[in-house]
């Protein structure tokens, strides 16, 4: 976000990409289940690796020696260490809490116990399922019956 707003931002040592190709003819041609028709990519200043959830071997490119990505090194045993290292970094990225990518850890820690949550509480059957401070404002509260508003047609 800082870069989009014209401010300085910390430089990253790698970039990531995900692609879901489950609705493409390629997924059908390969006979893949939608859960298998996904790929993820990691690239740093030297290497680019593409991981396939289908179980196909990864693709690996040396961006210094092959900037046009014409020589796939993914099957070369000499590059197994590079692939393992990139897989570990990709896995660490994939495990990140993606909904938090724009909220810093410091902001999350500072906000603990101060949520003032609003909205739907998924999976809550009754007030005893949550701490009292989260449900107190909803107890004995009813929503207005909008069917009785003047000018509205009765609900059939």
Z-matrix of the N, CA and C atoms (Angstrom, degrees):
N
C 1 1.442
C 2 1.530 1 112.31
N 3 1.337 2 119.44 1 -41.09
C 4 1.469 3 117.30 2 -179.86
C 5 1.532 4 112.55 3 -56.52
N 6 1.325 5 117.46 4 -41.51
C 7 1.463 6 119.64 5 179.37
C 8 1.518 7 111.76 6 -62.76
N 9 1.322 8 116.72 7 -40.02
C 10 1.464 9 120.26 8 179.27
C 11 1.521 10 111.92 9 -65.44
N 12 1.328 11 115.52 10 -25.30
C 13 1.456 12 120.31 11 -179.63
C 14 1.519 13 112.74 12 -98.02
N 15 1.345 14 117.37 13 9.83
C 16 1.447 15 121.65 14 175.73
C 17 1.512 16 115.30 15 83.74
N 18 1.323 17 118.16 16 10.41
C 19 1.467 18 121.21 17 179.92
C 20 1.524 19 110.27 18 -101.49
N 21 1.311 20 115.65 19 168.58
C 22 1.455 21 120.67 20 175.73
C 23 1.522 22 109.77 21 -73.74
N 24 1.314 23 115.78 22 151.31
C 25 1.457 24 121.36 23 177.95
C 26 1.518 25 108.25 24 -143.19
N 27 1.321 26 117.00 25 154.18
C 28 1.462 27 118.63 26 178.72
C 29 1.525 28 110.63 27 -63.98
N 30 1.330 29 115.41 28 141.34
C 31 1.454 30 120.11 29 177.75
C 32 1.520 31 109.29 30 -75.27
N 33 1.298 32 116.51 31 144.36
C 34 1.458 33 121.88 32 177.54
C 35 1.512 34 109.27 33 -99.31
N 36 1.329 35 115.71 34 149.92
C 37 1.455 36 118.95 35 179.43
C 38 1.520 37 112.31 36 -89.32
N 39 1.329 38 116.56 37 -6.37
C 40 1.466 39 119.91 38 178.80
C 41 1.525 40 109.82 39 -159.30
N 42 1.336 41 114.45 40 163.67
C 43 1.462 42 121.55 41 175.77
C 44 1.519 43 108.39 42 -123.86
N 45 1.317 44 116.08 43 155.35
C 46 1.452 45 122.51 44 -176.55
C 47 1.518 46 109.93 45 -131.44
N 48 1.308 47 114.98 46 154.25
C 49 1.459 48 121.09 47 178.83
C 50 1.526 49 108.00 48 -149.24
N 51 1.318 50 116.14 49 144.84
C 52 1.464 51 122.14 50 173.82
C 53 1.519 52 108.18 51 -123.56
N 54 1.311 53 116.49 52 147.28
C 55 1.461 54 120.34 53 176.35
C 56 1.523 55 108.84 54 -144.21
N 57 1.313 56 115.56 55 125.65
C 58 1.462 57 122.95 56 177.17
C 59 1.523 58 106.81 57 -102.95
N 60 1.313 59 116.59 58 110.74
C 61 1.464 60 119.88 59 -178.68
C 62 1.526 61 111.59 60 -109.50
N 63 1.335 62 116.43 61 27.12
C 64 1.465 63 121.03 62 -176.29
C 65 1.527 64 113.50 63 -65.14
N 66 1.318 65 118.59 64 -22.83
C 67 1.469 66 121.04 65 -179.18
C 68 1.523 67 112.24 66 -97.74
N 69 1.319 68 118.17 67 10.74
C 70 1.454 69 120.86 68 -176.68
C 71 1.532 70 111.77 69 -97.70
N 72 1.321 71 117.31 70 159.33
C 73 1.465 72 120.01 71 175.77
C 74 1.528 73 112.92 72 -59.91
N 75 1.331 74 117.57 73 -28.25
C 76 1.462 75 120.17 74 179.46
C 77 1.526 76 111.06 75 -62.26
N 78 1.321 77 117.49 76 -42.63
C 79 1.466 78 120.58 77 178.64
C 80 1.528 79 110.19 78 -61.13
N 81 1.324 80 115.66 79 -41.29
C 82 1.477 81 119.43 80 177.77
C 83 1.523 82 110.53 81 -65.30
N 84 1.307 83 116.48 82 -45.21
C 85 1.471 84 121.10 83 -178.97
C 86 1.530 85 111.46 84 -60.39
N 87 1.341 86 116.31 85 -37.88
C 88 1.460 87 120.64 86 179.24
C 89 1.528 88 112.89 87 -83.39
N 90 1.335 89 116.97 88 -5.95
C 91 1.457 90 121.05 89 179.81
C 92 1.517 91 113.00 90 67.44
N 93 1.326 92 116.45 91 37.49
C 94 1.457 93 120.58 92 -175.66
C 95 1.515 94 112.63 93 -93.14
N 96 1.320 95 115.99 94 140.97
C 97 1.463 96 122.89 95 169.37
C 98 1.529 97 106.57 96 -69.84
N 99 1.324 98 119.38 97 149.19
C 100 1.466 99 119.92 98 179.88
C 101 1.530 100 114.09 99 -52.72
N 102 1.323 101 117.70 100 -34.19
C 103 1.467 102 119.98 101 179.30
C 104 1.529 103 112.19 102 -67.84
N 105 1.319 104 117.06 103 -20.58
C 106 1.463 105 120.98 104 179.94
C 107 1.528 106 112.98 105 -92.37
N 108 1.309 107 117.10 106 -15.56
C 109 1.459 108 121.52 107 -173.33
C 110 1.530 109 111.49 108 -91.42
N 111 1.308 110 114.82 109 53.86
C 112 1.464 111 121.75 110 178.20
C 113 1.519 112 108.98 111 -132.52
N 114 1.298 113 115.14 112 148.32
C 115 1.462 114 119.55 113 175.27
C 116 1.517 115 107.87 114 -136.48
N 117 1.328 116 114.55 115 156.72
C 118 1.457 117 120.82 116 176.36
C 119 1.515 118 107.65 117 -136.08
N 120 1.322 119 115.78 118 146.72
C 121 1.461 120 121.22 119 -175.94
C 122 1.523 121 109.10 120 -127.82
N 123 1.311 122 115.24 121 142.56
C 124 1.459 123 122.35 122 170.18
C 125 1.524 124 107.12 123 -128.14
N 126 1.316 125 115.86 124 137.82
C 127 1.463 126 120.77 125 176.48
C 128 1.525 127 108.29 126 -139.49
N 129 1.326 128 114.52 127 138.90
C 130 1.459 129 120.05 128 171.34
C 131 1.525 130 106.62 129 -121.39
N 132 1.289 131 118.36 130 -163.05
C 133 1.469 132 119.28 131 -176.42
C 134 1.526 133 112.71 132 -70.30
N 135 1.323 134 117.78 133 -18.12
C 136 1.466 135 120.76 134 -177.69
C 137 1.522 136 113.08 135 -111.80
N 138 1.339 137 117.59 136 -43.10
C 139 1.465 138 121.68 137 -169.48
C 140 1.527 139 112.43 138 -119.41
N 141 1.318 140 114.14 139 151.56
C 142 1.465 141 121.53 140 171.18
C 143 1.520 142 106.74 141 -133.91
N 144 1.353 143 115.84 142 126.30
C 145 1.454 144 120.49 143 178.38
C 146 1.521 145 109.27 144 -126.80
N 147 1.331 146 115.52 145 138.32
C 148 1.449 147 121.75 146 176.18
C 149 1.526 148 107.32 147 -114.78
N 150 1.325 149 115.84 148 122.66
C 151 1.469 150 122.91 149 178.37
C 152 1.523 151 108.83 150 -101.94
N 153 1.330 152 116.78 151 137.50
C 154 1.468 153 122.40 152 -179.79
C 155 1.521 154 109.57 153 -113.54
N 156 1.333 155 117.13 154 125.70
C 157 1.464 156 120.85 155 177.70
C 158 1.520 157 112.31 156 -67.82
N 159 1.316 158 117.19 157 -13.48
C 160 1.466 159 122.68 158 -178.98
C 161 1.523 160 112.88 159 -72.80
N 162 1.329 161 117.19 160 -10.85
C 163 1.455 162 120.26 161 -176.83
C 164 1.521 163 113.20 162 95.29
N 165 1.321 164 117.91 163 -5.56
C 166 1.460 165 120.20 164 174.74
C 167 1.530 166 108.39 165 -63.93
N 168 1.307 167 116.59 166 151.03
C 169 1.462 168 119.73 167 -179.43
C 170 1.527 169 109.60 168 -63.12
N 171 1.324 170 116.71 169 154.86
C 172 1.462 171 118.76 170 178.90
C 173 1.524 172 111.73 171 -72.25
N 174 1.308 173 115.08 172 158.75
C 175 1.458 174 122.00 173 170.94
C 176 1.519 175 106.32 174 -100.44
N 177 1.327 176 116.58 175 141.80
C 178 1.458 177 121.33 176 -179.89
C 179 1.520 178 109.26 177 -136.86
N 180 1.330 179 115.67 178 133.97
C 181 1.453 180 120.96 179 179.27
C 182 1.521 181 109.67 180 -129.73
N 183 1.325 182 115.77 181 137.32
C 184 1.452 183 123.00 182 173.97
C 185 1.530 184 105.97 183 -90.63
N 186 1.321 185 116.55 184 102.68
C 187 1.461 186 120.91 185 -173.44
C 188 1.526 187 113.29 186 -70.37
N 189 1.327 188 116.60 187 -19.26
C 190 1.467 189 119.80 188 177.05
C 191 1.522 190 110.30 189 -76.84
N 192 1.328 191 116.31 190 -50.24
C 193 1.468 192 121.02 191 -177.67
C 194 1.522 193 112.64 192 -81.58
N 195 1.331 194 116.98 193 -23.42
C 196 1.466 195 121.81 194 -173.65
C 197 1.537 196 109.64 195 -139.14
N 198 1.324 197 118.39 196 68.89
C 199 1.469 198 120.29 197 -175.86
C 200 1.526 199 114.02 198 -64.18
N 201 1.321 200 118.10 199 -20.02
C 202 1.462 201 120.51 200 178.49
C 203 1.526 202 112.42 201 -88.44
N 204 1.327 203 117.28 202 0.83
C 205 1.471 204 123.53 203 177.06
C 206 1.528 205 111.93 204 55.38
N 207 1.312 206 115.78 205 53.12
C 208 1.463 207 121.45 206 179.84
C 209 1.522 208 112.81 207 -101.57
N 210 1.334 209 118.00 208 -17.59
C 211 1.454 210 121.94 209 -175.73
C 212 1.529 211 109.75 210 -114.81
N 213 1.320 212 116.95 211 98.53
C 214 1.464 213 122.55 212 -179.45
C 215 1.526 214 109.61 213 -76.64
N 216 1.327 215 116.41 214 117.22
C 217 1.459 216 122.89 215 -178.47
C 218 1.530 217 112.62 216 -98.34
N 219 1.317 218 117.57 217 8.66
C 220 1.462 219 121.65 218 -174.34
C 221 1.510 220 114.95 219 -62.55
N 222 1.314 221 118.48 220 -26.36
C 223 1.468 222 121.33 221 -179.63
C 224 1.519 223 112.85 222 -93.41
N 225 1.312 224 118.13 223 -3.72
C 226 1.464 225 122.51 224 -176.05
C 227 1.526 226 110.26 225 -82.58
N 228 1.342 227 118.06 226 115.17
C 229 1.469 228 120.62 227 -179.88
C 230 1.532 229 113.43 228 -58.39
N 231 1.315 230 117.67 229 -24.12
C 232 1.460 231 120.90 230 179.15
C 233 1.530 232 112.05 231 -64.86
N 234 1.323 233 117.80 232 -17.48
C 235 1.464 234 121.65 233 -178.54
C 236 1.527 235 112.55 234 -107.80
N 237 1.323 236 117.53 235 13.94
C 238 1.471 237 121.26 236 -179.12
C 239 1.527 238 111.66 237 -59.00
N 240 1.321 239 118.17 238 -37.35
C 241 1.463 240 121.32 239 179.31
C 242 1.519 241 112.28 240 -66.18
N 243 1.322 242 116.41 241 -40.27
C 244 1.469 243 120.52 242 177.33
C 245 1.518 244 109.62 243 -63.70
N 246 1.330 245 116.45 244 -44.76
C 247 1.471 246 120.89 245 179.97
C 248 1.519 247 110.30 246 -62.16
N 249 1.331 248 117.44 247 -44.37
C 250 1.472 249 120.81 248 179.98
C 251 1.529 250 110.64 249 -61.08
N 252 1.315 251 117.07 250 -43.30
C 253 1.462 252 121.15 251 179.59
C 254 1.531 253 111.38 252 -64.24
N 255 1.323 254 116.59 253 -44.40
C 256 1.469 255 120.27 254 178.93
C 257 1.530 256 111.13 255 -66.96
N 258 1.336 257 117.08 256 -37.42
C 259 1.469 258 119.78 257 176.23
C 260 1.524 259 110.52 258 -60.71
N 261 1.321 260 117.22 259 -43.21
C 262 1.468 261 120.55 260 179.74
C 263 1.522 262 111.31 261 -61.95
N 264 1.320 263 116.92 262 -42.25
C 265 1.467 264 120.36 263 178.35
C 266 1.526 265 110.94 264 -67.30
N 267 1.324 266 116.38 265 -38.76
C 268 1.462 267 120.43 266 177.77
C 269 1.529 268 110.74 267 -65.15
N 270 1.315 269 116.67 268 -41.65
C 271 1.462 270 120.79 269 178.58
C 272 1.526 271 110.80 270 -63.90
N 273 1.322 272 117.07 271 -42.77
C 274 1.465 273 120.05 272 177.89
C 275 1.525 274 110.42 273 -60.38
N 276 1.320 275 117.09 274 -40.41
C 277 1.469 276 121.21 275 178.02
C 278 1.525 277 110.49 276 -66.27
N 279 1.328 278 117.25 277 -42.74
C 280 1.462 279 121.11 278 -177.77
C 281 1.526 280 111.93 279 -66.71
N 282 1.316 281 117.29 280 -27.72
C 283 1.465 282 120.70 281 179.86
C 284 1.513 283 112.59 282 -80.75
N 285 1.306 284 118.06 283 -7.42
C 286 1.454 285 120.15 284 -178.10
C 287 1.520 286 109.35 285 -63.29
N 288 1.299 287 117.71 286 149.32
C 289 1.468 288 119.57 287 174.76
C 290 1.527 289 108.97 288 -74.39
N 291 1.315 290 117.16 289 96.34
C 292 1.461 291 121.06 290 -170.21
C 293 1.522 292 114.20 291 -60.86
N 294 1.301 293 117.82 292 -28.43
C 295 1.458 294 119.32 293 179.07
C 296 1.529 295 111.02 294 -69.83
N 297 1.321 296 117.24 295 -12.00
C 298 1.456 297 121.13 296 -177.56
C 299 1.512 298 112.68 297 -103.66
N 300 1.280 299 120.06 298 10.77
C 301 1.461 300 120.19 299 -172.92
C 302 1.512 301 113.32 300 -62.62
N 303 1.328 302 118.85 301 -21.96
C 304 1.461 303 120.15 302 179.87
C 305 1.521 304 112.11 303 -105.25
N 306 1.334 305 117.57 304 5.94
C 307 1.457 306 121.80 305 178.40
C 308 1.521 307 107.53 306 -118.42
N 309 1.310 308 116.89 307 123.98
C 310 1.465 309 120.24 308 -178.01
C 311 1.519 310 110.99 309 -72.56
N 312 1.315 311 116.74 310 157.35
C 313 1.456 312 121.09 311 176.03
C 314 1.525 313 110.50 312 -60.25
N 315 1.329 314 117.17 313 -38.58
C 316 1.463 315 120.80 314 179.14
C 317 1.530 316 111.13 315 -60.72
N 318 1.342 317 116.92 316 -41.66
C 319 1.464 318 120.46 317 179.07
C 320 1.525 319 110.98 318 -66.11
N 321 1.320 320 117.02 319 -38.21
C 322 1.468 321 119.88 320 177.91
C 323 1.520 322 111.00 321 -65.02
N 324 1.317 323 117.14 322 -43.98
C 325 1.464 324 120.72 323 179.85
C 326 1.519 325 110.28 324 -64.67
N 327 1.327 326 117.24 325 -42.99
C 328 1.464 327 120.90 326 -180.00
C 329 1.528 328 111.81 327 -64.07
N 330 1.317 329 118.03 328 -27.31
C 331 1.456 330 121.31 329 -177.33
C 332 1.517 331 115.08 330 -90.82
N 333 1.310 332 117.62 331 0.48
C 334 1.467 333 119.97 332 -178.50
C 335 1.521 334 110.95 333 -59.74
N 336 1.339 335 115.13 334 130.75
C 337 1.454 336 120.91 335 178.82
C 338 1.519 337 113.97 336 78.72
N 339 1.320 338 117.50 337 2.90
C 340 1.466 339 121.03 338 -177.16
C 341 1.524 340 111.48 339 -123.01
N 342 1.312 341 117.63 340 27.32
C 343 1.456 342 119.72 341 -169.86
C 344 1.515 343 114.53 342 -67.98
N 345 1.319 344 117.90 343 -37.38
C 346 1.460 345 118.54 344 -175.56
C 347 1.513 346 110.72 345 54.91
N 348 1.318 347 116.55 346 40.88
C 349 1.470 348 122.57 347 -174.33
C 350 1.518 349 112.24 348 -53.84
N 351 1.318 350 114.95 349 144.71
C 352 1.455 351 122.79 350 176.22
C 353 1.509 352 107.59 351 -136.33
N 354 1.298 353 116.15 352 156.66
C 355 1.456 354 119.43 353 172.89
C 356 1.509 355 113.44 354 106.28
N 357 1.296 356 114.97 355 -164.20
C 358 1.449 357 122.66 356 -175.79
C 359 1.523 358 109.76 357 -76.63
N 360 1.307 359 116.04 358 134.38
C 361 1.460 360 121.28 359 175.14
C 362 1.518 361 106.90 360 -104.80
N 363 1.292 362 116.77 361 100.78
C 364 1.452 363 122.65 362 -174.09
C 365 1.518 364 110.30 363 -66.85
N 366 1.328 365 116.04 364 131.73
C 367 1.453 366 121.70 365 176.32
C 368 1.516 367 114.32 366 86.91
N 369 1.324 368 118.94 367 2.11
C 370 1.458 369 122.18 368 -179.36
C 371 1.521 370 108.76 369 -88.69
N 372 1.335 371 115.76 370 122.10
C 373 1.459 372 120.42 371 179.80
C 374 1.513 373 110.45 372 -94.33
N 375 1.321 374 117.33 373 -43.96
C 376 1.459 375 119.99 374 175.06
C 377 1.530 376 109.11 375 -144.70
N 378 1.330 377 115.76 376 171.92
C 379 1.456 378 121.39 377 -172.99
C 380 1.526 379 113.41 378 -59.04
N 381 1.310 380 117.45 379 -26.99
C 382 1.468 381 119.43 380 -177.59
C 383 1.527 382 112.32 381 -71.13
N 384 1.327 383 117.75 382 -8.71
C 385 1.467 384 121.03 383 179.20
C 386 1.525 385 113.11 384 -78.84
N 387 1.324 386 118.23 385 -10.17
C 388 1.464 387 122.19 386 -177.15
C 389 1.519 388 109.82 387 -133.51
N 390 1.337 389 117.65 388 158.59
C 391 1.465 390 120.41 389 175.04
C 392 1.530 391 110.07 390 -58.25
N 393 1.332 392 115.65 391 144.47
C 394 1.456 393 121.06 392 -175.33
C 395 1.531 394 113.33 393 -55.64
N 396 1.335 395 117.34 394 -37.07
C 397 1.470 396 118.65 395 -177.40
C 398 1.526 397 112.70 396 -64.95
N 399 1.334 398 117.51 397 -20.84
C 400 1.466 399 119.79 398 179.12
C 401 1.526 400 112.76 399 -87.32
N 402 1.332 401 117.75 400 -21.53
C 403 1.461 402 119.49 401 -175.03
C 404 1.521 403 113.63 402 -115.22
N 405 1.329 404 118.39 403 -6.80
C 406 1.466 405 121.29 404 -174.19
C 407 1.525 406 112.55 405 -54.43
N 408 1.311 407 117.65 406 -41.06
C 409 1.470 408 119.41 407 -176.34
C 410 1.538 409 113.12 408 -72.38
N 411 1.338 410 117.25 409 -12.01
C 412 1.457 411 120.45 410 -179.23
C 413 1.524 412 113.55 411 -98.52
N 414 1.319 413 117.66 412 -16.93
C 415 1.464 414 121.46 413 -176.76
C 416 1.525 415 109.57 414 -66.34
N 417 1.331 416 115.94 415 131.87
C 418 1.470 417 124.77 416 -179.56
C 419 1.525 418 113.04 417 61.18
N 420 1.303 419 117.30 418 21.16
C 421 1.463 420 121.66 419 178.84
C 422 1.515 421 108.05 420 -102.74
N 423 1.293 422 117.82 421 135.60
C 424 1.462 423 120.96 422 176.98
C 425 1.518 424 109.49 423 -123.28
N 426 1.286 425 114.39 424 153.10
C 427 1.459 426 119.97 425 176.13
C 428 1.517 427 108.71 426 -85.15
N 429 1.317 428 117.14 427 148.42
C 430 1.473 429 118.94 428 178.01
C 431 1.526 430 110.40 429 -62.89
N 432 1.321 431 115.55 430 144.81
C 433 1.455 432 121.17 431 177.68
C 434 1.525 433 107.61 432 -82.11
N 435 1.310 434 115.97 433 99.35
C 436 1.459 435 121.30 434 -175.24
C 437 1.525 436 112.53 435 -68.14
N 438 1.323 437 117.48 436 -14.00
C 439 1.474 438 119.61 437 178.57
C 440 1.513 439 111.37 438 -69.95
N 441 1.320 440 117.41 439 -19.02
C 442 1.462 441 121.12 440 -176.61
C 443 1.532 442 113.24 441 -96.70
N 444 1.298 443 118.29 442 4.06
C 445 1.465 444 122.02 443 -178.57
C 446 1.521 445 109.69 444 -70.63
N 447 1.322 446 117.75 445 138.91
C 448 1.472 447 120.41 446 177.40
C 449 1.516 448 110.98 447 -58.79
N 450 1.302 449 116.29 448 139.92
C 451 1.443 450 121.91 449 176.66
C 452 1.522 451 114.10 450 85.52
N 453 1.325 452 118.12 451 -5.25
C 454 1.459 453 120.96 452 179.91
C 455 1.518 454 109.05 453 -96.65
N 456 1.294 455 115.64 454 142.49
C 457 1.462 456 120.23 455 177.66
C 458 1.522 457 108.73 456 -73.29
N 459 1.299 458 118.53 457 143.06
C 460 1.474 459 120.78 458 176.75
C 461 1.528 460 110.59 459 -61.94
N 462 1.320 461 115.49 460 144.86
C 463 1.452 462 120.96 461 176.93
C 464 1.505 463 107.86 462 -78.84
N 465 1.329 464 116.33 463 129.30
C 466 1.467 465 118.89 464 -179.81
C 467 1.501 466 111.46 465 -101.52
